[in-house]
């Protein structure tokens, strides 16, 4: 209600204004907290994605090594390949063959 002069607000209007300011402060604090939480979660997500990419690369490297080793095992079951390795790495030759050695000056 207004007084006879009409220049001073009633006490109920002042209380409403105070409650509105308090409400806006609470909302601003909540939005600040929510923004901080959102940004920190985005940062953690980025770090997790980097770790995931590194781990996937390590898995791919390990799978490549496994496949190479499986091929090597398959080759080692072949007698002809074993003979080539014996000749190349150990200098062994079959009966009746002669090994040729190149001597550089």
C-alpha positions in Angstrom: 0.0 0.0 0.0 1.1 3.5 -0.7 1.0 6.3 1.8 -0.8 9.6 1.3 2.2 11.1 -0.5 2.8 8.0 -2.7 6.5 8.2 -2.6 7.5 5.5 -0.1 7.0 1.8 -0.9 5.2 -0.5 1.5 7.2 -2.9 3.6 5.8 -5.9 1.6 7.3 -4.6 -1.6 10.7 -4.1 0.1 10.6 -7.7 1.4 9.8 -9.0 -2.1 12.7 -7.1 -3.6 15.0 -8.5 -1.0 13.8 -12.1 -1.6 14.2 -11.6 -5.4 17.8 -10.4 -4.9 18.5 -13.4 -2.7 16.9 -15.7 -5.3 19.1 -14.3 -8.1 22.2 -14.8 -5.9 21.3 -18.4 -5.3 20.6 -19.0 -9.0 23.9 -17.3 -9.9 25.9 -19.5 -7.5 24.2 -22.6 -8.7 24.9 -21.7 -12.3 28.5 -21.0 -11.4 28.9 -24.4 -9.7 27.2 -26.1 -12.6 29.5 -24.4 -15.2 32.6 -25.3 -13.2 31.4 -29.0 -12.9 30.6 -29.1 -16.6 34.0 -27.7 -17.7 36.0 -30.0 -15.3 34.1 -33.0 -16.7 34.9 -32.0 -20.2 38.5 -31.8 -19.3 38.4 -35.3 -17.7 36.7 -36.6 -20.7 39.4 -35.3 -23.0 42.1 -36.9 -20.9 40.2 -40.2 -20.9 39.8 -40.1 -24.7 43.6 -39.6 -25.0 44.3 -42.6 -22.7 41.8 -44.6 -24.7 43.5 -43.7 -28.0 46.9 -44.6 -26.5 45.6 -47.9 -25.2 44.0 -48.8 -28.6 47.3 -48.1 -30.3 49.1 -50.3 -27.9 46.5 -53.1 -28.5 47.0 -52.7 -32.3 50.7 -52.9 -31.9 50.4 -56.0 -29.7 48.0 -57.6 -32.2 50.5 -56.9 -35.0 53.3 -58.6 -33.1 51.1 -61.6 -32.3 50.2 -62.0 -36.0 53.9 -61.7 -36.9 54.8 -64.3 -34.3 52.1 -66.7 -35.5 53.4 -66.4 -39.0 56.9 -67.1 -37.8 55.7 -70.2 -35.9 53.9 -71.4 -39.0 57.1 -70.9 -41.0 59.2 -72.8 -38.4 57.0 -75.9 -39.0 58.2 -75.9 -42.7 61.3 -78.0 -43.2 62.4 -76.0 -46.2 62.4 -72.8 -44.3 64.3 -74.4 -41.4 66.9 -75.5 -44.0 67.2 -72.0 -45.4 67.7 -70.6 -41.9 70.3 -73.2 -41.0 72.2 -72.3 -44.2 71.9 -68.5 -43.8 72.4 -68.1 -40.1 74.5 -71.1 -39.1 76.5 -71.7 -42.3 75.2 -75.3 -42.5 75.0 -77.1 -45.8 73.5 -80.3 -47.0 75.6 -83.4 -47.9 77.2 -82.9 -51.3 76.9 -79.1 -51.3 79.7 -76.6 -50.8 79.3 -73.3 -49.1 80.6 -70.3 -51.0 82.2 -67.6 -48.9 82.8 -64.1 -50.3 85.9 -62.5 -48.9 86.1 -58.7 -49.3 89.5 -57.0 -49.6 
